[in-house]
Amino acid sequence: MGLGVLSGIVSIAGTVAGGYAADYWARSDVRNYASVAAAPQLIAIPLFVVGLIWPGAVGALLLMTLPTFLPR
């Protein structure tokens, strides 16, 4: 239950941060909305893959949940 609550809180924080980041970067060019949405996914994919092959459970869990904090 704690993991679900933590994941929800971190996901909300990432979504809010992504909204602010997108609005900030889109001031100069509207196309930056897409860049702000794509960049965290490019970071999240390698972290998730490394988390899948990580030998320890705690490290793997951290690597796979860290991308949820990235702006969306």
FIKOLZA-1660 file (N, C-alpha, C; in steps of 0.1 Angstrom, whole numbers, plus 5000, padded with zeros to 4 digits):
% residues 72
   i   px   py   pz ch aa at
   1 5008 4988 5000  A  M  N
   1 5000 5000 5000  A  M CA
   1 5009 5013 5000  A  M  C
   2 5019 5012 5008  A  G  N
   2 5028 5024 5008  A  G CA
   2 5035 5027 4995  A  G  C
   3 5038 5017 4987  A  L  N
   3 5044 5019 4974  A  L CA
   3 5034 5026 4965  A  L  C
   4 5022 5022 4965  A  G  N
   4 5011 5028 4957  A  G CA
   4 5009 5042 4960  A  G  C
   5 5009 5045 4973  A  V  N
   5 5007 5059 4977  A  V CA
   5 5019 5068 4973  A  V  C
   6 5031 5062 4975  A  L  N
   6 5043 5070 4971  A  L CA
   6 5044 5072 4956  A  L  C
   7 5040 5061 4949  A  S  N
   7 5040 5063 4934  A  S CA
   7 5030 5073 4930  A  S  C
   8 5019 5074 4936  A  G  N
   8 5009 5083 4932  A  G CA
   8 5013 5098 4935  A  G  C
   9 5019 5100 4947  A  I  N
   9 5024 5113 4950  A  I CA
   9 5035 5118 4941  A  I  C
  10 5044 5109 4938  A  V  N
  10 5055 5112 4929  A  V CA
  10 5050 5114 4915  A  V  C
  11 5041 5107 4911  A  S  N
  11 5035 5109 4897  A  S CA
  11 5028 5122 4896  A  S  C
  12 5021 5126 4906  A  I  N
  12 5014 5139 4906  A  I CA
  12 5025 5150 4906  A  I  C
  13 5035 5149 4914  A  A  N
  13 5046 5159 4914  A  A CA
  13 5052 5160 4900  A  A  C
  14 5055 5149 4894  A  G  N
  14 5061 5149 4880  A  G CA
  14 5052 5155 4870  A  G  C
  15 5039 5153 4871  A  T  N
  15 5029 5159 4862  A  T CA
  15 5029 5174 4863  A  T  C
  16 5028 5178 4876  A  V  N
  16 5028 5193 4878  A  V CA
  16 5041 5199 4873  A  V  C
  17 5052 5193 4876  A  A  N
  17 5065 5199 4872  A  A CA
  17 5066 5199 4857  A  A  C
  18 5061 5189 4850  A  G  N
  18 5061 5188 4836  A  G CA
  18 5052 5199 4830  A  G  C
  19 5041 5202 4836  A  G  N
  19 5032 5213 4831  A  G CA
  19 5039 5226 4832  A  G  C
  20 5046 5229 4843  A  Y  N
  20 5053 5242 4845  A  Y CA
  20 5065 5242 4835  A  Y  C
  21 5072 5231 4834  A  A  N
  21 5083 5231 4824  A  A CA
  21 5079 5234 4810  A  A  C
  22 5068 5227 4806  A  A  N
  22 5063 5229 4792  A  A CA
  22 5058 5243 4790  A  A  C
  23 5051 5249 4799  A  D  N
  23 5047 5263 4798  A  D CA
  23 5059 5272 4797  A  D  C
  24 5069 5270 4805  A  Y  N
  24 5081 5278 4805  A  Y CA
  24 5088 5278 4792  A  Y  C
  25 5091 5265 4787  A  W  N
  25 5098 5264 4775  A  W CA
  25 5090 5267 4762  A  W  C
  26 5077 5267 4763  A  A  N
  26 5069 5270 4751  A  A CA
  26 5067 5285 4749  A  A  C
  27 5072 5293 4758  A  R  N
  27 5071 5307 4756  A  R CA
  27 5079 5311 4744  A  R  C
  28 5090 5305 4741  A  S  N
  28 5099 5309 4730  A  S CA
  28 5094 5302 4717  A  S  C
  29 5089 5290 4718  A  D  N
  29 5084 5283 4706  A  D CA
  29 5074 5272 4710  A  D  C
  30 5063 5272 4703  A  V  N
  30 5052 5263 4707  A  V CA
  30 5056 5248 4705  A  V  C
  31 5065 5246 4696  A  R  N
  31 5070 5232 4694  A  R CA
  31 5077 5226 4706  A  R  C
  32 5081 5234 4715  A  N  N
  32 5088 5229 4727  A  N CA
  32 5078 5221 4736  A  N  C
  33 5065 5222 4735  A  Y  N
  33 5056 5214 4742  A  Y CA
  33 5059 5199 4739  A  Y  C
  34 5062 5196 4727  A  A  N
  34 5065 5182 4723  A  A CA
  34 5078 5178 4729  A  A  C
  35 5088 5187 4728  A  S  N
  35 5101 5183 4733  A  S CA
  35 5101 5181 4748  A  S  C
  36 5094 5189 4756  A  V  N
  36 5093 5186 4770  A  V CA
  36 5086 5173 4773  A  V  C
  37 5077 5169 4765  A  A  N
  37 5070 5156 4767  A  A CA
  37 5079 5144 4763  A  A  C
  38 5087 5146 4753  A  A  N
  38 5095 5135 4748  A  A CA
  38 5108 5133 4756  A  A  C
  39 5114 5143 4761  A  A  N
  39 5127 5142 4768  A  A CA
  39 5126 5132 4780  A  A  C
  40 5116 5133 4789  A  P  N
  40 5116 5124 4801  A  P CA
  40 5114 5110 4796  A  P  C
  41 5108 5107 4785  A  Q  N
  41 5106 5093 4781  A  Q CA
  41 5119 5088 4776  A  Q  C
  42 5127 5096 4770  A  L  N
  42 5141 5092 4765  A  L CA
  42 5150 5089 4777  A  L  C
  43 5147 5095 4788  A  I  N
  43 5155 5092 4801  A  I CA
  43 5149 5080 4808  A  I  C
  44 5136 5079 4808  A  A  N
  44 5130 5068 4815  A  A CA
  44 5132 5054 4810  A  A  C
  45 5133 5053 4797  A  I  N
  45 5135 5040 4791  A  I CA
  45 5148 5033 4795  A  I  C
  46 5159 5040 4794  A  P  N
  46 5171 5033 4799  A  P CA
  46 5171 5030 4814  A  P  C
  47 5165 5039 4822  A  L  N
  47 5165 5036 4836  A  L CA
  47 5156 5024 4839  A  L  C
  48 5145 5022 4832  A  F  N
  48 5137 5011 4834  A  F CA
  48 5144 4998 4830  A  F  C
  49 5151 4998 4819  A  V  N
  49 5158 4986 4814  A  V CA
  49 5169 4982 4824  A  V  C
  50 5176 4992 4829  A  V  N
  50 5187 4989 4839  A  V CA
  50 5180 4984 4851  A  V  C
  51 5169 4989 4855  A  G  N
  51 5162 4984 4867  A  G CA
  51 5158 4969 4865  A  G  C
  52 5154 4965 4853  A  L  N
  52 5150 4951 4851  A  L CA
  52 5162 4942 4853  A  L  C
  53 5174 4946 4850  A  I  N
  53 5186 4937 4851  A  I CA
  53 5194 4939 4863  A  I  C
  54 5190 4949 4872  A  W  N
  54 5197 4952 4884  A  W CA
  54 5196 4940 4894  A  W  C
  55 5207 4936 4900  A  P  N
  55 5207 4924 4908  A  P CA
  55 5200 4925 4922  A  P  C
  56 5199 4937 4928  A  G  N
  56 5192 4939 4940  A  G CA
  56 5178 4944 4939  A  G  C
  57 5169 4940 4948  A  A  N
  57 5155 4944 4947  A  A CA
  57 5154 4959 4950  A  A  C
  58 5161 4964 4960  A  V  N
  58 5159 4978 4963  A  V CA
  58 5164 4987 4952  A  V  C
  59 5176 4984 4947  A  G  N
  59 5181 4992 4936  A  G CA
  59 5172 4992 4924  A  G  C
  60 5167 4980 4921  A  A  N
  60 5158 4978 4909  A  A CA
  60 5145 4986 4911  A  A  C
  61 5140 4986 4923  A  L  N
  61 5128 4993 4926  A  L CA
  61 5130 5008 4924  A  L  C
  62 5141 5013 4929  A  L  N
  62 5144 5027 4928  A  L CA
  62 5146 5031 4913  A  L  C
  63 5153 5023 4906  A  L  N
  63 5155 5026 4892  A  L CA
  63 5142 5026 4883  A  L  C
  64 5133 5017 4887  A  M  N
  64 5121 5016 4879  A  M CA
  64 5110 5026 4883  A  M  C
  65 5111 5031 4896  A  T  N
  65 5102 5041 4900  A  T CA
  65 5107 5056 4898  A  T  C
  66 5120 5057 4897  A  L  N
  66 5125 5071 4895  A  L CA
  66 5119 5078 4883  A  L  C
  67 5117 5071 4872  A  P  N
  67 5111 5078 4861  A  P CA
  67 5097 5084 4863  A  P  C
  68 5090 5079 4873  A  T  N
  68 5077 5085 4876  A  T CA
  68 5077 5099 4881  A  T  C
  69 5089 5103 4886  A  F  N
  69 5090 5117 4891  A  F CA
  69 5094 5127 4879  A  F  C
  70 5098 5121 4868  A  L  N
  70 5101 5130 4857  A  L CA
  70 5089 5137 4852  A  L  C
  71 5090 5149 4847  A  P  N
  71 5079 5156 4842  A  P CA
  71 5072 5149 4830  A  P  C
  72 5059 5149 4830  A  R  N
  72 5052 5143 4819  A  R CA
  72 5044 5153 4811  A  R  C
% end
